[in-house]
Amino acid sequence: MSIGTGVLAALAWSAVGASSYQRIIDTASRNHLLRETSIDSIHSFVVNAMMTIFFFAIGLELSRELRSGALTKASLAVPPVLGALGGMLVTALLSLIIGLATHSSALRRGWGVPMATDIALTLGVLALAGRRLPSQIRVFLITLAVADDAFSIIILALTGATNVRLTGLVALCLTVGLGIWISKSTKQIGWNLVLLAVLWACFVWANVEPPLAGVIGGLLISFGSRSALHLERSMRRWSTGLVLPLFALVSCGIRWGQLSFHSGTLTIVLALIVIRILGKVVGISGGVGVARLIRFPLHMSITWRLLASVSVLCATGFTVPLLFAGALFGARSATYGAITMGLVAASLVAIVLGVLLLRLQTRAS
């Protein structure tokens, strides 16, 4: 099953059998341990536990690129990081501006909703654009999306949308220090897998998105043996073939019964499409432009046209945006339903437009 199949299955299932979709995907277990570890439903298990495999594969790829690939020079990470910040800033500003212009309190209050890029769906969709894209574009997109996720979590904490536990962060820092020592002391992958489980528990304790433990766990693995390369290939196969389709299935369903189709809903949906796509293209391109001005240019294989096309794909996603929306408006409100529909619509437009632009460019080249 592909990620596209997962998206279509979620949309169709939630439309035809909304009650069964919500009952199976969202019904929470009464088990205390499962509730405490945020894996008490199928949705939370896929998003908080299985997605760790995907992020682990991302961390492994970043580790390899940092040690022997396109990111061997730290300066090469500056353009995607500034691009991530630019994309977040412009989408937030557009939300405020359009909210004021349309008198939409949801867009004004929810300025943080459209900021984050969904790394899982974005990279999954990138594969649909074909194999003729330069390899550096994937590394650029991974670095941008990881930075985007990290900054989004920080903003979530600073705005009070989520309560970060200091003791968990301290435990996380100590575990990372232990992981650095382990990576220097031994090449056996087994210890790193144990460390990954401990990191995940620390993220749960800190009340920060647990799957991000995968990125750190992957970065701590040194690519000095064949076992590390074999592990990366295995994690990528599991991510592509199982984790991403399941993630799409549990995340892309719309609560159609919560929607009230009036002018306010239509305003939110159309505004989010504009904010996500225009904000990401202008913001990411602007951030990369700033990096170039301070003498941190992109790799020569990434043209401005290619950058703009990839920036369209960065409008894909709703995981972290819905965390903002749930904290601000409540997961059962009509506003939350309208935002969900807007984010899904923006994602579908971004997927179709982004893939089309990238395919046209690869054919032309």
N, C-alpha and C positions, 0 to 999 in steps of 0.2 A: 504493500500500500504506500502511495506517495503522499507528500504533504498536501498537494492539491486535492487528492481524494478525501483526505481527512477534513479539509475545509468544506467541501461540497457536502459530505456526509453530515457534518454538524449543522449546516444551514438547513438541509432538507429535513433531518430528523427533528430539529427544534421547531420547524414550521409545521410538519405533519403531525408529530406526536410530542408536543411541548411538555405535557405532564410526565410522560415516560422518560423523556430526555433529562429533565430536571431531577426527577426522582432517582434515576440511575447514576447520573453524573455527580449530583450535588448532595445527596442524602448523607448526612454525617453519622459516623459510628459513635456509640456511647463509650467506647473504650477510652479510659483516662489517658493512657500512654500515647495512643494515636492522636488524641486531641492536643496533648502537650507538644508533640513533635510535628504538628501541622500536616499530618497525612491521614486524616480521619475520613476522607471521602475519595472517590475515584478521581475527581478533579484535583483535589489537593495532593493526592499521591503522585499523579502524573506531573503536576506543575512543580511541586516542592521536592520530590524524590527522584523520579525518573529523569527530569530535565537536568539533574546533576551529571548524568552520563553525557548529555550534549555539551554542557559547559566544560566538562572534563576533557572532551575531545578538542574543544576550542583552546583550553589551556595547554594541552599537549602540542597543538599546532603552533601556538604562540611561542612556546618554549623552544621548539625546533627552529623557528624563524629567528628568534633572538640569538641563538647560539651559532647557527650556520646558514641562515637564510636572509630574507629581505629586511630584517630588523636588526642586523648585527650592529648597525650604528644607531645609537639611541635617538639621534636627530631625525631619523626617518619616521619616528612615532609622533613627531610634533604636528605635521599636517592633519592626520586623522583625529588627534586629540582636540586641536583647535577647531576642526570641522564639526566634531561632536558638540563642543560648547556653542559654536555658532548656530547649529541647527536647533539646539534647545532654546537659545536666547530668542531667535527670530520667531519660533512658533509660539513662545510665551507672549511676546509683544503683539503678535498678530491676534492672539486670542483676546487680549485686553482691548486692542483697537476695534476689532470687529464686534466685541461684546458691547463696547460703548456706542458704536455706530448703530447697532441693531437693538439696543436697550435689552440685551440678554444678560441677566444676572448670572446664569449658568456659565456662560463663556467668560465673564469677568472673574467670578469666583474660582472657576476651574482653569485658570491660566496655566497651571502645572500639568493638566491632564494630557495635552497633545505633545509634550516635550520628548518623551522617551521613544527610542527605536526598539523594536522587538527583534533582537539578534537572531533568535531561532527561525522565525518566519522569513526574515530578510535573507539569511544565508541559504535557507531551503529554496527560496524563489530564485536566487542567483543561479542555481544549478539549471533552472529552466531556460536561462538565456543562452545556453550552449557552452561548448568547451573551447571556443576560440578566443575567449577573453584572456588578457594577460594575467599571469598568476599573481602579479602584484596587486591586482584589484581586489582579490579575495583577502589578502593580508591587510590591505587598507581598510576594507569593510569590517573585518574582524576587530582590528584595533579601535576603529571608530565606535563600533557597537558596544564593545566592552567598556570603553571610556564613558559612553553614553549611559550605560546601565549603572556604572559606579556613581557618576554624578547625580543621576536620578534618585538613587537610594539616599545619597547625602541630602538632597533637597527634600525628599520625603521626611527624613528625620528632622531637619531644621524647621520645616513648616508644621511639625506636629502631626502629620498624617500617619506616622507610625512611631511607636515608642521603643527606641533602641535601648537595650539594657547594657549598662557600662560594664558589669561583671562579665557578661558574655564577650564583649569586645576585648577585655583584658585576657580572657582565656584564649580567644582567637589569636591575639598577638603572640602569646606564649607558645601556642601550637605551631604558628608559622615559624617562630625561631627554632623550635625543635625540628620542624620539617627541613629547614635549611641545613641544620647539622646532619640530619639523616641523609640528605641528598649528597653531601660531601663525604660522608663516611662509608656509604655502601651503594652499589649499583643494583641491588635486588629490588625488583618492582613491588614485591609483596608488601614491604614496609610502607611504600608510598600509598598502596591501596588502603592499608589500615589507617594511615594518616588522613586520607581523604574522608573516611568515615568519621574520624574525630573532628576534622574541620567542619563537616556538615553539622555535627551536633553543636559545635560552637556557634555556628551561624543561627541555628534554631534558638539557642540560648540567648543570643544577642538580639533576637527578633529582627534579623535582617534576612533577605531572600536566601534561603538555604542553597539553591542550586549554584550560587556564585562560589560556593566552596570548590566546585569543580574547576573553575579557572585557576584558583590558587594552587589546588592540588596538582593540576597539570603543569603549571609553571615551575613547581618544585622538582619535577622529574628531569634529570639530566639525560640528554640524548647521546650517551656514550656507548650504547650497546644496541644490538638488533632487537632485543626484547622491547625497548622503548618504541621503536618504529613499528613493531608488530602490534603493540598495544594501541598506538595511535590509529592504525588502520582498522583494528577491531572496533574501537570506540566510534570511529566515523561510520562504519557499516551499521552498528546498532543504532546510532543517532538517526541516520538517514532512513533506514528501513523500518524502525519501530517507534523510536521516541518522538520524532517530529510529527509523524502522522497522528499518533495518539494525542500529542499536545494540541494539534489543530482540532481534533475531534472534540476534546473537552473544553476548548477555549473559544471556539468560533460560533457556538450556538447563541441565538438571540432569544431573549425572553419576550416574545412577541406580545404576550398578554399584558405586559407592563407598558407597552407603547400607547400613547394617545396621539393620534395623528392630527395635530393642529399646527398652526403657523409657528409656534414656539419650537415644536419638535423638528419641523422642516428646517427652520433657521439653524438649529444646532447641527443637524446632519450635514447640510450644505456647507456651513461654516467650517466644520471639522475637516471636510474634504479639502477645502481651499487652504486652511491653516496647515494641515499636515504636509501636503505636497509642495505648496509654494514656500512654506516656512523651511522645510528641509532642504529644498534645492537652493534657495537664496542663502540660508544660514550656513550650510556646509560649504558651499562655494565661497562664501565670504570668509569663513574661518580658514579655509585653505589659502585664499588670497592673502590674508594677513600673515600666514606662515611663510608664504613666498616673499612678502615684503621684508620680513625679518631674516631672510636667507635660509629658509627651510623648505625648499621646493619639493614637489611631488616627484615620484619616479617618472622618468621620461616616457614610459609606456602608457601612463595615465593622462590622456588628453582632457581638456576642459569639457568637451562634449561627452566623453565617457564618464567623467566625474559627475556631470549634471544628470546623466541617465541613471547612474548608481544612486545618486542622492534621492531620486524619485522612489527607489525601492526602500529607502530608509523611512518613508512614510508608512511602512507596513508595521502593524503591531497594535496590541491592546493590553498586554499583561500588566506592565507597570502603570500605563495610563488608567486602567480600571482600578488599580489600587488607590490612586488619587481620587478618582470619581467616587468610589465606595466610601472612602473616609470623609469626603465633603458632603455627599448627597444621600448616602445610604444605598445599599445594594438593591433595595426593593422599591425605590422611588421611580417615578416616571422620567425624571431627569436622567437618572442612571441608565434607564432603558434607551432613551434618545441618544445618549453619549455612546452607548454600546453599539447602536446601529450606525452612528456616524463614524466610529472608529473602524468598524467592519467595512463600511462602504468606502472609506478612504483607503483601507488596505487593499480592497479589490481593485479600485481604480489604479492604485500605485503598482500593483502586481501586473495588471494588463499593460499599462502605459510603460512601466519600466522595462519589462521583458521585450515589448515591441521595439522600443528605442534601442536596446542593447542588441537585439537580433538584427535590426537594420544596420547598425554600425559594424557588426562583425561581418555581415554580407558585403558591405561596401569595401571593407578592408581586404 
